[in-house]
Amino acid sequence: MKLTTFILLAVLSFNLNAAGKSAFINSKVLLEQSPQAIAANTELQQQFGEREQSLRELAQSIQEMEKTYKSDSAVMSDEQKKKAEDNIIQNKRRFQFEQQSLKEDLQTKQRELLQQVQVSIKSVIQAYGKEQGYDFIFTDSSIAYASDAVNITDEILEELKK
């Protein structure tokens, strides 16, 4: 009986040692809090903030036009009504075009910046893993459970800040 227990323990300890040193990271935290991600968000705001503001102003302008049309249409001539309606329609089309253009440009730039951030994070994780002697570093999305003792998200975040 003792021999069987000894063999079983030996096999289990061999399997545990074969697994190597492993840890996990919370990728969501890294993508939200890393300096690279924060810089990417700042860049997006700088690049697209003015266009977003312009779009908001156009939307307000259209609302004002519609409000004015509603309140004044009873005293307008048919020609004035037609001109006001055409102006509203033309501005709505312009708004839709600019909104779609902004959305497409923003999505393209977001993908580009996200890819750059992910490459940066991945290289830091790989360097950290080699330096610290890890055999495996998992992301939170690919594991069912991990003890906080093997969570190295904060350490990676500190490396990203360097």
C-alpha positions as CSV (number, residue, x, y, z in Angstrom):
1,M,0.0,0.0,0.0
2,K,2.8,2.4,0.9
3,L,4.6,1.7,-2.4
4,T,1.4,2.5,-4.4
5,T,0.9,5.8,-2.5
6,F,4.6,6.7,-3.1
7,I,4.3,6.0,-6.8
8,L,1.1,7.9,-7.1
9,L,2.6,10.9,-5.3
10,A,5.7,10.8,-7.4
11,V,3.6,10.7,-10.6
12,L,1.5,13.7,-9.4
13,S,4.5,15.7,-8.4
14,F,6.2,15.0,-11.7
15,N,3.1,16.2,-13.6
16,L,3.0,19.4,-11.5
17,N,6.6,20.1,-12.2
18,A,6.2,19.4,-15.9
19,A,3.5,22.1,-16.0
20,G,6.1,24.7,-15.2
21,K,5.7,28.2,-13.9
22,S,2.5,29.8,-15.1
23,A,0.5,33.0,-14.5
24,F,-2.4,34.9,-16.0
25,I,-3.2,38.5,-16.9
26,N,-6.4,40.4,-17.1
27,S,-6.2,41.7,-20.7
28,K,-9.2,44.0,-20.2
29,V,-7.3,45.9,-17.4
30,L,-4.2,46.2,-19.5
31,L,-6.2,47.5,-22.5
32,E,-7.9,50.1,-20.3
33,Q,-5.2,51.2,-18.0
34,S,-1.9,50.8,-19.8
35,P,-0.2,54.1,-20.7
36,Q,-0.2,52.9,-24.4
37,A,-4.0,52.5,-24.3
38,I,-4.5,55.8,-22.6
39,A,-2.3,57.5,-25.2
40,A,-4.3,55.9,-28.0
41,N,-7.6,57.1,-26.5
42,T,-6.1,60.6,-26.2
43,E,-5.0,60.5,-29.8
44,L,-8.5,59.5,-30.9
45,Q,-10.0,62.4,-28.9
46,Q,-7.5,64.9,-30.4
47,Q,-8.0,63.6,-33.9
48,F,-11.8,63.2,-33.9
49,G,-13.0,65.5,-31.2
50,E,-13.4,68.5,-33.4
51,R,-15.3,66.6,-36.0
52,E,-17.6,65.2,-33.3
53,Q,-18.2,68.7,-32.0
54,S,-19.0,69.9,-35.5
55,L,-21.4,67.1,-36.0
56,R,-23.2,67.9,-32.7
57,E,-23.5,71.6,-33.8
58,L,-24.9,70.6,-37.1
59,A,-27.5,68.4,-35.4
60,Q,-28.5,71.3,-33.1
61,S,-28.7,73.6,-36.1
62,I,-31.1,71.1,-37.9
63,Q,-33.2,70.9,-34.7
64,E,-33.4,74.7,-34.7
65,M,-34.4,74.8,-38.3
66,E,-37.2,72.3,-37.8
67,K,-38.4,74.1,-34.7
68,T,-38.5,77.4,-36.6
69,Y,-40.2,75.8,-39.6
70,K,-42.8,74.3,-37.3
71,S,-43.6,77.6,-35.6
72,D,-43.4,79.8,-38.7
73,S,-44.9,77.5,-41.4
74,A,-48.4,78.8,-40.9
75,V,-47.4,82.3,-42.0
76,M,-44.9,81.2,-44.7
77,S,-45.7,81.3,-48.4
78,D,-45.5,78.0,-50.3
79,E,-42.2,79.1,-51.8
80,Q,-40.8,79.9,-48.4
81,K,-42.0,76.5,-47.0
82,K,-40.4,74.7,-50.0
83,K,-37.1,76.5,-49.5
84,A,-37.1,75.8,-45.7
85,E,-38.0,72.1,-46.3
86,D,-35.3,71.7,-48.9
87,N,-32.8,73.3,-46.6
88,I,-33.7,71.0,-43.7
89,I,-33.5,67.9,-46.0
90,Q,-30.1,69.0,-47.5
91,N,-28.7,69.5,-44.0
92,K,-30.0,66.2,-42.8
93,R,-28.3,64.5,-45.7
94,R,-25.1,66.3,-45.0
95,F,-25.4,65.3,-41.3
96,Q,-25.9,61.6,-42.3
97,F,-23.0,61.7,-44.7
98,E,-20.6,63.3,-42.2
99,Q,-21.8,61.0,-39.4
100,Q,-21.1,57.9,-41.5
101,S,-17.8,59.3,-42.6
102,L,-16.8,60.0,-39.1
103,K,-17.9,56.6,-37.9
104,E,-15.8,54.8,-40.6
105,D,-12.7,56.9,-40.0
106,L,-13.0,56.5,-36.3
107,Q,-13.4,52.7,-36.6
108,T,-10.4,52.5,-38.9
109,K,-8.2,54.5,-36.6
110,Q,-9.4,52.6,-33.5
111,R,-8.5,49.2,-35.1
112,E,-5.1,50.6,-36.1
113,L,-4.3,52.0,-32.6
114,L,-5.7,48.8,-30.9
115,Q,-3.4,46.7,-33.0
116,Q,-0.4,48.9,-32.0
117,V,-1.3,48.7,-28.3
118,Q,-1.8,44.9,-28.5
119,V,1.6,44.4,-30.1
120,S,3.2,46.6,-27.5
121,I,1.5,44.7,-24.6
122,K,2.4,41.4,-26.1
123,S,6.1,42.2,-26.4
124,V,6.2,43.4,-22.8
125,I,4.4,40.3,-21.6
126,Q,6.8,38.1,-23.6
127,A,9.9,39.9,-22.3
128,Y,8.5,39.8,-18.7
129,G,7.7,36.1,-19.0
130,K,11.3,35.3,-20.2
131,E,12.8,37.5,-17.6
132,Q,10.8,36.1,-14.7
133,G,11.1,32.4,-15.9
134,Y,7.4,31.8,-16.8
135,D,6.6,28.8,-19.0
136,F,3.0,30.0,-19.6
137,I,1.2,33.3,-19.2
138,F,-2.5,33.0,-20.0
139,T,-5.1,35.7,-20.6
140,D,-8.2,35.8,-18.5
141,S,-10.4,34.9,-21.4
142,S,-8.8,31.5,-21.9
143,I,-8.9,30.1,-18.4
144,A,-11.8,28.9,-16.2
145,Y,-10.1,29.7,-12.8
146,A,-6.9,31.2,-11.6
147,S,-5.8,32.1,-8.1
148,D,-4.9,35.7,-7.4
149,A,-1.5,34.4,-6.5
150,V,-0.7,33.8,-10.2
151,N,-2.3,37.1,-11.4
152,I,0.5,39.2,-12.8
153,T,-1.6,41.9,-14.4
154,D,-0.3,44.6,-12.0
155,E,3.3,43.6,-12.7
156,I,2.7,43.8,-16.5
157,L,1.0,47.1,-16.1
158,E,4.1,48.4,-14.2
159,E,6.3,47.1,-17.0
160,L,4.1,48.9,-19.6
161,K,4.6,52.1,-17.7
162,K,8.4,52.0,-18.0
